[in-house]
Amino acid sequence: MISTQNWADTRRLWEYHQMGHTPRPCSVAIGLGSHDLGVADTAAELYERGMAPLIVFTGATSPTTRERMPRGEAVHYRERALELGVPSSAVLVEPRARNTGENIRFSRELLEEAGVGVSSVLLISKPYEERRAYATARKLWSEVETVSASSPMTLNEYVDSIGDARTVIDMLVGALQRLLVYPEQGFLVSQSVPADVIEAYERLCQAGFTSRLLTTDAPSS
């Protein structure tokens, strides 16, 4: 049973995880691999709007994407973007990254090897990963300006797209925990977290939405 308070707390986390940036033209768009093909859809839409002349899709596979995306997240994203009309010449694929830090590092290396000058990045992620992706990029690629973007969805729409409300809440709780603990581990820059967000997070943990929480020996971001 998901209570009214659980939903209110989840909505507060959802709002916090999104940066609220207005997309603007950038040197390159980087789509972060995951189970969500909406990232590729958003990248294609922003490309069509002239927000970036080049897209990098980055991501290998994970336990949650291996069956759905057997050729790798970045490869499936590229295929989706091409179906939506993005020309092959405007897409680069980074197929090795297995976490957010590697998404940023490997994409940066790929662009450097390709001789692409980058002063700004349009960073495209799942809606609830905007802030974590932004904070990671600011840590690992601080000299470029980062603009966060994701599919324009409400929390209810995202829950409907996943089909499992508890899983979505668990993911939002896990993403918030990483924002709290990863700065000390050097994975991302520290973000100001309002007291009401912390309180919502703690209530959701107490309510048992903990399947995506890190353990003390968890791997890096």
N, C-alpha and C positions, 0 to 999 in steps of 0.2 A: 504494500500500500504506500503510495506516494502522497504525503499530506499537502495541504495548502501551504504550510510553512516551508516544506521541502521545495515546492515549486517557486515560492517567492525567493528563497535563498538561491536556487538555481538560476533564476532570472537575473539576480544581482551579479552572480559570477559571469554569466553570459555577457552582460553589458560591460563588465570590467575587462574581459578578455579581448574585446574589440577596441581598436585604437581610434576609430572615428576619423581616419584620414580621408581626405578627398583625393581620389586618383588624379594624377597629373602626369604629363609626359616625362618619362625617365629614359636613361641610357639603355636599360634592359629590364625585362620582366623575368622574374625567377619563380617558377611554380614548384612548390615543395611537395614531394611525393607523399601519398597516403592512400587510404582506401577510397577517398572521395574524388570521383571524376569531375565534380563541380569545380575543382581547382583548374583543370584544363579548360572547362567551359568558360570560366571567368577570364583566364589568360587569353583565350581566343577573342572574347568580347572586347577586352581592353586593347588588344592588338588592333582589332577592327576600328576602334575609336581613335587610334593613333597615339596611344599612351606609351608605346615602346616599339622600336623597329625590330627587336629581336627578343625571342623567348628562350630561356633555358629551363628545361624540365629536369628535375633532379630526384633520384630515388631508386633504390634497388628493390628488394622485396622484404616483407616481414611476415610473421606468422598470420597476421590478419589480411595480408594481400596476396599471399603466395598462390592460392587457388584462383582468385578472381583476376589477378594480373601476373600470370606465370612468366611473361617476358620481362617483367620489371615495371615498377610504377612509372618511371620516366618514359619508357618506351610506349606504354599504353596511353599515357598523357599525350605524347606526340601524335599517336595515331588518332586520338580523339580530336586534337586541334586541327589536324589535316582534314578530317571529315567535316569540320566546321568551316573550312575554307582558308585556313592559315597556310601560306606557301611553305614548302619544305625548306627553302633557303632561309626562312626566318626562324627556324627552330634548331636549337642545339640540345643534345641529350647527355646528361651526366648520370650514368647507370650504377654508380657504386655506393652512394651515400645511404647510410642506415640509421641516421638520426639527424636532428636539426643542425647540430654543429657541423657535421659532415656535409649536409646540404649546402651550407654557406661556404665552407672552405673549398670543397671540390668544385662548386660552381665558379668561385673566384678564380681558381687555378685554371679551369677550362677556358674562361674568358681571357685570362692573361695569355694562355697558349695560343688562342685564336687571334690575338692582337686587337681585341675589342677594348676601346677606352671606356671606362665606367666612372661617372661622377654621381650617378643616382640609380637606385634600384627600386623597382616596383615589386614588392615581395608578396606573393600570392599564396595563401594558406587556407586551411579550414577556418571557418568563422571563429571558433573558440581558441585557435592557435595564433591569432594575429599578434597578440602582445608578446608571447613567448618567442615567436619568430623575429619580431622587431628587436627584442632585447638581445637575442643571440647575434643578430647581424650587427648591432651596435657594439657588441663585444669583439667580434671577430673581423669586422670590416668597417671600422669606425670612421674612416676617411671619406666614405661615400654617404650621401643622403639616402635614407630608407623611408619609403612610403608603403604602408601596409594596405593590403586589399584582400577581399574574400568574396564569396558569393553573397549577395545581399538577401539574407534570409532572416526571418524571425526565429526565436527559439522553438516555437511550435512547429514551424515549417521544417526546421532541422531535425527535430524529434521524429516527425512524420517520415522524413527521408531515410532515417536510420531504421525506424521501426521498432525501437527498443528504448523507452524512456530511461530506464535504470542505467543502461549502458552509457547514454549521453550524459547523465548526471555524474556517473563515475568518471567519465573522461574530463568533464569540466573541473571536478575536484582534483584529479590528478594533475591537470595543467596548472592549476593554482599552486599546488604544492611545489611544483618545479620552479615556479617564479619565486617562491619563498626560499628554497634551499640551494638552487643552482648558482646564485651569485657567489656564495662562499666557496663553491667548488671551481669557480672561474669559467663557467660555461656561458654566462650571460650577464649583462649589466643589471644592477639592482633597479627595481621599479617601485615607486611609491604605491603601497597597497592601503586603501582606506580602511578604517576600523570596521565599518559595516560589512566590507567584503571579507575580512578576516573572521568576523562573527558568523557570517553566512557559511563560510567554508568549515568552520569548526562545528557548527550545528549539523551540517551534512555528513561530516565524518562521524559524529556521534550517532547519526541516524543509520549508519552502516554503508554509506556510499564510498567504499574504500578499495574497490578491486583494482583501481589504477594507481594507487599510492605506491611510492617507492619504498623498498626495504633498505636497510642500512648498507647492504652490499650491492645495491642496484648499479647497473652500468651507467655510463655517461649519457648526456642528452642526445 
